[in-house]
Amino acid sequence: MSQPDGTAQDPRDEIVEHLRPMRAFAMSLTRNSSAADDLVQDAIMKAWQNIEKFEPGTNMRAWLFTILRNTFYSNRRKAKREVADVDGAMAATLSEKPAHDGRLAFKDFEKAFAQLPDEQREALILVGATGFTYEEAAVTCGVAIGTIKSRVNRGRKHLCEMLDLGEDETMDMTDRATMAVVFEMTPPQKYCS
Amino acid sequence: MEKQEKLQREQQINENLRRVYQQVVEEEVPDRFKELLDKLKAQENSQ
């Protein structure tokens, strides 16, 4: 596969550009940085060996994320008991109430997020943080778009319940502190490098 | 009004999700990954 100028075109040269997002996605799956890095390493090796399955011109990030999550789920099936214990430990450390200035305390958010079922956590990250469309998220997870939408909705609802932001919550969401947080925290739309 | 509150909650959740993700994206990538890619490439070339 040589170009007219003699340089080989190998899609694998592009993998290096996706390392940061891969680590971030792996972290949201494993919630543990050394496990995340091991997962990224496994995924890189698999991607390298299976590059002929990648269709040039399609979304390489989505392809790499698919490998990453498949690896995660297959490793996890092997070590299910261990993961259950980690979840238990997480549950014990979640504080009971959110900060009552109307904002989500980020630490509490992280803890609540870590407790979501894996499928909801990954759907939320893919749709809410990576810049993936619902369709790309669906392809990455190997499910229908409707399934992703419902996982995102259930995940949000779940988070609201854990963070005490349920429908019946009397907290004044329009107070100035909340508005400040909502607007202050909106970063320039910068999707992963 | 209720709809607006729901929208704001969603916005807050999305902001936090981006923060969770972005925290890691902004970290330096450990050398081991670039070393691994170099190694894989070298193996390929020597075959």
Interface residues (C-beta under 8 A of the other chain):
Chain A: R12 I15 V16 L19 R20 P21 R23 A24 F25 M27 S28 A36 D37 V40 Q41 I44 M45 W48 R103 L104 F106 F109 E110 F113 L124 I125 G128 A129 T130 R156 L159 C160 L165 M173 T174 T178 V181 V182 M185 T186 P187 K190 C192 S193
Chain B: Q4 E5 Q8 R9 E10 Q11 Q12 I13 N14 E15 N16 L17 R18 R19 V20 Y21 Q22 Q23 V24 V25 E26 E27 V29 P30 R32 F33 K34 L36 L37 L40 K41
